[in-house]
Amino acid sequence: MVTTIHYCAKCTSDQLRRNGSKQGQPKYQCKACGYQGLFVPAAVRKAAQYAQVDALLLERNSQRSIARVTGVARRTIAKRIKKSSPASAATASLAA
């Protein structure tokens, strides 16, 4: 069994207790300073969303449908398309 130890974002104490949930994510409250919040790293959550966006782009879904399914803004999806276009064009020219 894997145990994850969370630390308070304000005082770095490990004295946390569970304090409900928000949108399916557990909330915690620090016993030392009283700070409460979500302790899920945003980078991990965004990386998972962007991986799903990239997979849906490869399936040639529309930007609006991807935004509806993943919850990522349409403009963010458009930026990801623009960033990936030069890279894919360069690899295509090397393959030819």
Steps between C-alpha positions, in 0.01 A plus 500: 500500500632843404466774760506864397589763759359845434654815641329832565559760230526780758700359792634169357356307793397139452213524751213489252151363531251429230236771469240404239540506125465735204408366156611152601840612632565468875550821699731514799533733799826569681470454876798730562398814309140432395568529125269288288511410137556239233835327506507360147788629290363705211779391267396135523136581434581725203741248353224239500255742338750602232581137424129441443483812279794376291339158459173658386687726258659195342151358452416824314220612732392861480638757743157568644428134567840457667433805718161360595637155591820600682409835657803668342437839339468505121768766470741279694428216258567733206835599655594134540418441133722791395786379719483149361466603134864610433633192676282264300583683176874470568477126570289450187759675283779287648307180428446594133 
